[in-house]
Amino acid sequence: MVRCLRFCATIAPGSDVGFFAKDAAMMQLADGIRRHGFKKWYERELLRGHAHLVVLIFCCLGLMMALEGATRFRSTADQLFDLMAVVVCTGAGLWALRRYMGLLLRAESIANQADCPRCKAYGRLELAASTSPASAAQTSEAPDQQVAVRCRACGHEWPIYL
């Protein structure tokens, strides 16, 4: 369901579905920090992103092979098959590139906010007790979703915006 909401949010970014996709992303972040801690969550996000990069590389290789096969004069069926392979590899490659960039940009954006403002400890955070989708504090100036976190070293609380 989360994937469906994310896909729908990309189709109609101005719709309410985008809100639900950000809410799902907030829950994924909160659940990942709760289960594994911030550093493991960040590592897993980077691995997920780089897995999409591997898919992109394979799509580029498939695209080059299909283009090479399409240049040879063979039967019409073989040329149609090569054309179909070009379209599939191009579509899958663009999807993988988009996912790679999206996952890495999101992970880096969140990682840049993981420094404690008080003691400057990086990544030593846990979820604050008030973190839940219903209780996420939102002001009229900052309508973005946020997750409240607390530093393990000094106990200072601050929001991480998605």
Beta strands, then each sheet from edge to edge (+ up, - down):
strand 1: 125-127
strand 2: 146-151
strand 3: 157-161
sheet 1: 1+ 2- 3+
end
